Amino acid sequence: MSRPTPATTAPWKATFQAHLEKVGGSGAEFTLATVSAKGLPHARTCIFRGFWATLPSNEHNELPKNPPIYDSDCPTFTTDARMGKTHDIFATANGGGNLTQSHSGSGGGGPVEAVFWIKETMTQWRIRGKCWLIAADDIEGGQQAQNSGTVTVKAEVGRYMRAKEGSGRAEKNKDWSWRLEIENYFENLSPTMRGTFKNPPPGQPLQEGKDDKAGEGLGQKAGHLSDEALARRNFRVCIITPEQVEAVDLSDPTHCTRQVWNLAEEGRGPGGDQPSESFGEWNLVETWP
């Protein structure tokens, strides 16, 4: 079901952001769960890289930045297109997607769940929604032409992007670049972390070797994404478009709480119809923990 762009910040975001700052902010660790094409669960530890369209500043990043005219409630992380999670996200999307498609460029849309345990506040955050992957070369003016996957990513993620007050539509379309945002995500990583996108294929048996001609190898460093053909081919920014957010607060054993927010068009909380408090695009239901 199509959803309009939310007019206001999600009601859970401010508290979630405050909790994230206690565990590293844009470097916070979380567990990402996906489902494979065969229906098998997969979980791994990922690093939160900020909310889409509001990339945190980084003292080592000297690239030009997009104008600060957007905001969103979409958590992001980065990955290598050759990782298993990428195939999971493509394969479980509407219409599915094969291994070749998951390696080739922007797309996805499969279901994911991200779980953050904030020990300092004794709170578990669970964010469930769809995940979209963006590559630099096909999202906008790159070396690959835009395709149906690219168009879908922009449409679905765009619904979650709010124009900040005072930024007109003409200005947004003209001055904000998806490709530049991807390049800045790469630049926000350390040179060594950037170099991991030039590693040999993850999970490939050692006996199969590596592509020396392409420059694959461990322990490398990398510079700007525009200058790194191999890293650019593998680098993806992953955006979670949340549909349900849950916070379980265990800080007071005598008054533990579980709050569940659902996008209004997705239903009125766990169990179907029940009393709920409306927050514009989101509905809140409080349950036993």
C-alpha positions as CSV (number, residue, x, y, z in Angstrom):
1,M,0.0,0.0,0.0
2,S,1.3,3.4,-0.9
3,R,2.0,5.8,2.0
4,P,2.3,9.5,1.8
5,T,5.4,11.3,3.1
6,P,5.1,11.7,6.9
7,A,4.5,15.3,7.7
8,T,6.2,15.2,11.1
9,T,9.0,13.3,12.8
10,A,8.0,9.8,14.0
11,P,7.0,9.9,17.7
12,W,9.6,7.3,18.7
13,K,12.6,8.9,16.9
14,A,13.7,11.5,19.5
15,T,14.0,8.9,22.3
16,F,15.6,6.4,20.0
17,Q,18.2,8.9,18.9
18,A,18.9,9.9,22.5
19,H,19.5,6.2,23.4
20,L,21.8,5.7,20.4
21,E,24.0,8.6,21.6
22,K,24.7,6.6,24.7
23,V,26.2,3.8,22.7
24,G,28.2,5.6,20.0
25,G,25.6,7.4,17.9
26,S,26.4,6.7,14.3
27,G,28.8,4.0,15.3
28,A,26.2,2.0,17.4
29,E,26.1,-1.8,16.8
30,F,22.9,-3.6,16.2
31,T,21.7,-7.0,15.0
32,L,20.1,-7.3,11.6
33,A,17.9,-10.2,10.7
34,T,16.9,-11.3,7.2
35,V,15.3,-14.3,5.7
36,S,16.9,-16.2,2.8
37,A,15.3,-17.3,-0.4
38,K,14.9,-20.8,1.2
39,G,13.1,-19.3,4.2
40,L,16.1,-19.6,6.6
41,P,16.8,-16.9,9.2
42,H,20.1,-15.1,9.2
43,A,21.3,-12.6,11.8
44,R,24.5,-10.6,11.9
45,T,26.0,-7.5,13.7
46,C,25.9,-4.3,11.7
47,I,26.9,-0.7,12.4
48,F,24.3,2.1,12.4
49,R,25.5,4.9,10.1
50,G,22.8,7.6,10.8
51,F,19.4,8.4,9.5
52,W,19.0,8.7,5.7
53,A,19.3,12.2,4.3
54,T,20.9,13.5,7.6
55,L,24.3,11.9,7.4
56,P,26.4,12.7,10.5
57,S,29.4,15.0,10.0
58,N,32.9,13.5,10.0
59,E,36.1,15.3,10.5
60,H,37.9,13.2,7.9
61,N,35.2,13.8,5.2
62,E,36.1,16.7,3.0
63,L,33.7,16.1,0.2
64,P,31.0,18.6,-0.7
65,K,27.7,17.9,1.1
66,N,24.1,17.9,0.1
67,P,22.1,20.9,1.4
68,P,20.4,20.1,4.7
69,I,16.9,20.2,3.3
70,Y,15.7,16.7,4.1
71,D,15.0,14.6,7.2
72,S,13.8,11.0,7.6
73,D,13.1,8.3,10.2
74,C,15.1,5.7,8.2
75,P,18.1,4.0,9.9
76,T,21.0,3.2,7.6
77,F,24.0,0.9,7.4
78,T,26.5,0.0,4.7
79,T,27.4,-3.3,3.2
80,D,29.2,-5.1,0.4
81,A,26.9,-6.2,-2.4
82,R,28.5,-9.6,-2.3
83,M,27.4,-10.3,1.3
84,G,24.6,-12.8,1.9
85,K,22.3,-10.2,3.4
86,T,22.2,-8.4,0.1
87,H,20.9,-11.5,-1.7
88,D,18.4,-12.1,1.1
89,I,17.0,-8.6,0.8
90,F,16.6,-8.9,-3.0
91,A,15.2,-12.5,-3.0
92,T,12.5,-11.8,-0.4
93,A,11.2,-8.6,-2.0
94,N,8.0,-8.5,-4.0
95,G,8.8,-10.1,-7.3
96,G,12.0,-11.6,-5.9
97,G,15.5,-11.2,-7.2
98,N,18.3,-13.5,-8.1
99,L,22.0,-13.5,-7.0
100,T,23.1,-11.6,-10.2
101,Q,20.5,-8.8,-9.6
102,S,21.6,-8.4,-6.0
103,H,25.2,-7.9,-7.0
104,S,24.4,-5.5,-9.9
105,G,23.1,-2.3,-8.4
106,S,20.3,-0.5,-6.5
107,G,17.1,-2.3,-5.5
108,G,15.9,-4.7,-2.8
109,G,12.8,-4.1,-0.7
110,G,12.9,-7.4,1.3
111,P,11.8,-7.5,5.0
112,V,14.3,-7.0,7.7
113,E,14.4,-6.5,11.5
114,A,17.0,-4.5,13.3
115,V,17.5,-5.0,17.1
116,F,19.4,-2.5,19.2
117,W,20.1,-3.3,22.9
118,I,20.9,-0.2,24.8
119,K,22.4,-1.4,28.1
120,E,22.7,2.1,29.5
121,T,19.0,2.6,29.5
122,M,18.0,-1.1,29.7
123,T,15.9,-0.7,26.6
124,Q,15.6,-3.0,23.5
125,W,14.6,-1.3,20.3
126,R,13.2,-3.4,17.5
127,I,12.7,-1.9,14.0
128,R,10.9,-3.9,11.4
129,G,10.4,-2.8,7.8
130,K,11.8,-3.1,4.3
131,C,15.4,-2.6,3.3
132,W,16.6,-0.8,0.1
133,L,20.1,-0.9,-1.2
134,I,21.7,2.0,-3.2
135,A,24.7,1.8,-5.5
136,A,26.5,4.9,-6.6
137,D,26.7,4.0,-10.3
138,D,23.0,3.6,-11.1
139,I,21.1,5.8,-8.7
140,E,21.9,9.0,-10.5
141,G,24.1,10.0,-13.3
142,G,26.6,7.2,-12.9
143,Q,28.1,4.6,-15.2
144,Q,25.0,2.4,-15.2
145,A,21.6,3.5,-16.5
146,Q,18.7,3.8,-14.0
147,N,16.4,0.8,-14.2
148,S,13.1,-0.3,-12.6
149,G,14.9,-1.1,-9.3
150,T,16.4,2.3,-9.1
151,V,13.1,4.0,-9.7
152,T,11.4,1.8,-7.1
153,V,14.1,2.6,-4.5
154,K,13.7,6.4,-5.0
155,A,10.0,6.2,-4.9
156,E,9.8,4.1,-1.7
157,V,12.6,5.8,0.2
158,G,11.3,9.2,-1.0
159,R,8.0,8.7,0.8
160,Y,9.9,8.8,4.1
161,M,11.9,11.9,3.2
162,R,10.5,15.1,4.8
163,A,11.3,18.5,3.4
164,K,12.6,20.7,6.2
165,E,10.7,23.9,6.7
166,G,11.7,26.6,4.2
167,S,13.0,24.2,1.5
168,G,10.8,24.4,-1.6
169,R,10.2,21.5,-4.0
170,A,12.0,23.1,-6.8
171,E,15.0,23.6,-4.6
172,K,15.0,20.0,-3.4
173,N,14.8,18.5,-6.9
174,K,17.6,20.7,-8.1
175,D,20.1,20.7,-5.4
176,W,19.9,17.4,-3.6
177,S,21.9,14.5,-5.1
178,W,21.4,10.8,-4.3
179,R,24.8,9.9,-5.7
180,L,26.5,12.6,-3.7
181,E,24.9,11.2,-0.5
182,I,26.2,7.7,-1.3
183,E,29.7,9.1,-1.9
184,N,29.6,10.9,1.5
185,Y,28.6,7.7,3.2
186,F,31.7,6.1,1.8
187,E,33.8,9.1,2.8
188,N,32.6,8.9,6.4
189,L,34.2,5.5,6.7
190,S,37.9,5.1,7.7
191,P,40.3,4.5,4.9
192,T,40.8,1.0,6.1
193,M,37.1,0.3,6.3
194,R,36.7,1.7,2.8
195,G,39.4,-0.8,1.7
196,T,37.3,-3.8,2.8
197,F,35.2,-3.2,-0.3
198,K,38.2,-4.4,-2.2
199,N,38.4,-7.7,-0.3
200,P,38.1,-11.0,-2.1
201,P,34.4,-12.2,-2.4
202,P,33.0,-12.8,1.1
203,G,32.4,-16.5,1.8
204,Q,34.3,-17.7,-1.3
205,P,36.5,-20.7,-0.5
206,L,40.2,-19.7,-0.2
207,Q,41.1,-22.4,-2.7
208,E,39.3,-20.4,-5.4
209,G,41.7,-17.5,-4.9
210,K,41.1,-13.9,-5.6
211,D,41.0,-11.5,-8.6
212,D,44.5,-10.0,-8.5
213,K,43.9,-8.2,-11.8
214,A,40.9,-6.4,-10.4
215,G,42.9,-5.5,-7.3
216,E,41.2,-7.7,-4.7
217,G,43.1,-8.2,-1.5
218,L,42.9,-8.0,2.3
219,G,44.1,-5.1,4.4
220,Q,43.9,-2.4,1.7
221,K,43.0,1.2,2.2
222,A,40.8,3.3,-0.2
223,G,40.3,6.9,-1.1
224,H,37.3,8.7,-2.7
225,L,34.6,6.4,-4.0
226,S,34.7,8.2,-7.4
227,D,38.4,7.0,-7.7
228,E,37.9,3.4,-6.6
229,A,36.3,1.3,-9.3
230,L,36.4,-2.0,-7.4
231,A,35.1,-0.6,-4.1
232,R,32.4,1.4,-5.9
233,R,31.2,-1.7,-7.6
234,N,30.7,-3.4,-4.3
235,F,29.7,-0.6,-1.9
236,R,26.0,-0.2,-0.9
237,V,24.2,2.1,1.4
238,C,21.3,0.2,3.0
239,I,18.1,2.1,4.1
240,I,15.5,0.6,6.4
241,T,12.0,2.1,5.8
242,P,10.4,1.3,9.1
243,E,6.8,0.0,9.4
244,Q,6.8,-1.1,13.0
245,V,9.0,0.1,15.9
246,E,9.0,-1.5,19.4
247,A,10.7,-0.3,22.6
248,V,10.9,-2.5,25.6
249,D,12.0,-0.6,28.7
250,L,13.4,-2.9,31.5
251,S,14.9,-0.2,33.7
252,D,12.3,-0.6,36.4
253,P,11.4,-4.3,37.2
254,T,8.2,-3.2,38.8
255,H,7.1,-1.1,35.8
256,C,8.6,-2.6,32.6
257,T,6.9,-1.3,29.5
258,R,6.6,-2.3,25.9
259,Q,5.5,0.3,23.4
260,V,4.7,-0.7,19.8
261,W,4.3,1.9,17.0
262,N,2.8,0.9,13.7
263,L,2.4,2.9,10.6
264,A,-1.3,3.9,10.5
265,E,-1.9,2.1,7.2
266,E,-0.3,-1.0,8.4
267,G,-2.8,-1.7,11.1
268,R,-3.5,-0.7,14.7
269,G,-0.8,-2.7,16.5
270,P,-0.3,-6.4,17.5
271,G,-3.4,-8.5,17.6
272,G,-5.5,-6.3,15.2
273,D,-8.1,-3.9,16.4
274,Q,-7.6,-2.7,19.9
275,P,-7.4,0.6,21.8
276,S,-4.5,2.7,20.4
277,E,-3.3,6.3,20.5
278,S,-2.9,8.0,17.2
279,F,0.3,9.9,16.3
280,G,-0.5,11.1,12.8
281,E,1.2,8.5,10.5
282,W,1.9,6.2,13.5
283,N,-0.3,4.4,16.1
284,L,0.9,3.5,19.5
285,V,-0.2,0.4,21.5
286,E,1.2,-0.3,24.9
287,T,1.4,-4.0,25.8
288,W,2.7,-6.2,28.7
289,P,6.4,-6.5,28.3
